[in-house]
Amino acid sequence: MIDEILNKTISLDDLAIIFGTYDTPIYHEWKDFYKLNKKLNPGFSNGRVNHIWIQKMICDLSNNFMKYGGQGNGKSDCTIGNKRVETKAWQLGKEQFHSAASGFFASNCKVPEYRKLMEEDVDKAKSFVFEHSYDKNDFYLLTGTANLNCKFNEIEIILVDKQKVIDSLESNYIKCNINKVKSLIKEDNDGQ
């Protein structure tokens, strides 16, 4: 089953069709929730607010092929078998998105040490980011849901191997370029 979704850009509807949840009660419940959430919480379109339920929605629509994990404390966002999956969102129309662990976001706990290392030794800063971010994951579940500026059935999903994220990192190691990720996926799929 993973071959049908790994390193491909698909819609939420495609995911539901592949895993047999399209047009089922759980599909309609999530679709209704998505619409209601956008209506009742128009100002709450940031990742912190929506990250957990979007992740759970995708796991449910994958018919639990992707299993919901949890938040922090060493838990991965979700899993596929024994593989760890980190969920990250990009904003439609923007190229860069935050791909490092949340400890490297804004002024979170890892930011002061990261900034100090970036000033002193970029290689040490890179190692620090990798140790606390990318080294912990096997796959990334990328969703076009930052700011929720799309309709339910237009949500883009990319389950991608970690290396494609690493190969698409910006020079700061904490942000990734979604167009580069999509380009690497296209190259792989065109070569098959």
N, C-alpha and C positions, 0 to 999 in steps of 0.2 A: 504493500500500500504506500509506503513512503516514497517510492519511485514516482508515484502519480503527483506528488506535491512538492518534493524536494527540489530546490533550485529552479522553481517556476514561479511566475507571477500569476496568481489566480484571484478570482473574486470570492467573496464570502459565499455567494450562491454556488460557485464551482465547488468549493469545499464541501458544502452541504450535499450537493449532488454526488460527489465522489464517495462520501461516507454514508449515503442513504438517509440523511436527515432533512433533505429538502421537502418542503410542503408537509412537514409533520407538526404535531403540537409544539414541540420544543423550538422548532424553527419559527413558528408564528408567535410564540411567547417572546422570544428574543427580539423579533422584528417589532412587535408592539412595544416592548420595553425600550428599544432604541429610539423609536419615534417619541414616546412619552418622555423619556429622559431629555431628549433634545428640546422638547416643548417646555418642560417644567424647569430645566436647568440650563437655559441658554448661555449663561455666563460661566458654567462649569465645564469648559471644554479642554481642560489641561490634562496632561498625562497622569498626574498624581491622583486626580479624582476618578478618572475613567480606567486606569490601567488594570485594576483587578477584575472588574466586571467584563471588560472586553476579552481579557485572557480566558475567563471562565466561559464566556459565550463561544469562543473559538473551540475550546476543548469540548463543550457540549455538542457543537455542530460537527465536530470531527468524530462524533459517536464515541468519545473518550479514547480515541486512538492517541491523542495528546491528552495526558492526564494533568489536571490542575495540580500545581505544586504548593506554592505559598509565597510569602513575602519575607525576605531577609532571613537572618539566623541560619545561614548556610543552605536554605532551601532554594531550589531552582524555581523559576516561575511556573514551568511545567516540564513534563518529561515525555519522552517517547521510548518505551521500554526502560532501559537503565541509562539512557542518554539525557543529559541536562539541556534544557532549552531556556534561553533568555528572551523575553518579549520586549521589543522596543517599537516605538511609534515614530513615523515621520509625518510631516505636514505636507499635504498635497500642494504642489507648486513651489516647494522649497527643496533645495538639494541636500543641505546638511541636516543631520539629526544626531541627537546625543546617543552614542552607542556604548559608552563605558558604564560601569556600575553606577548606581544612583549616588554612591558616596562621592563621586566626582562631579556631581551636578550642582550648579550655582555655588552656594557657600557651605555645602555639606561637609561631613567629617574628613574626607580625604583631600579636599581641595587645598588647604594650607600647605601640606607636605608636598603635594603635586606641584604647586606653583613654585615652591622653594627649589625643588629638584629641577624644574624646567629652567630656572635661572642659573643653576649651578652645573647641571650635567644632564643633557637631553636623553642620553642613553639610560641613565638611572631613572629618569622620569618615565620613560617608556616601559622599563622593566617593572616599575611600581604599578603603573596602570594595568599592564598585562597580568601581573600577579593577582591583583584585586578585581579584575574584570574578565578578560577574554580567556585566560587559562582555566577558568572554572566551568566553561560552557562547551558543549558539543555543537549545538545548533543555535540559530537566532530565528525567532518568529517576528518578522517585521510587518507592521500593520500601518496602513495609510489612515490612521485614526486620530492623529494629533489634531486638535481643534475640532474634531468631528464635523469637518466641512464636506461631508459626502452623505449620500443616501445609504441605507442599510445594504442593499444589494450591490452597491458600487464599492464597498470596502475592499481594498486591495490587501492581499496577504502574500507574504513571501517567507516560506520556510527555507532557510539557507544554511549551508554549512559554514562553520565559524571562519574558515579561511577566506571566504569571499568578503566577509565583513572586514577582516584584518587587511586584505588587499585593497580595500576601499577607504581606509582610514585617512583622515586629514592629518596634517603634520603635528597636530596637538595630541593625537592618539585617543582623544575622548569623543571625537565626532567622526561620523562616517558620511559618505556621499551616496545617497540612494541611487542616483543615476549611474554611478560607477558599479554598484551592486547589480543593477538591472543589466548593464552592459556585459558584465562578466557572466551572468546567467544566460544572456542571449548568445554569447560566444560559445558557451558550453552546449547549449541546445542546438545551435546551428551546426556544430561539429559532429553531432550524433547521427 
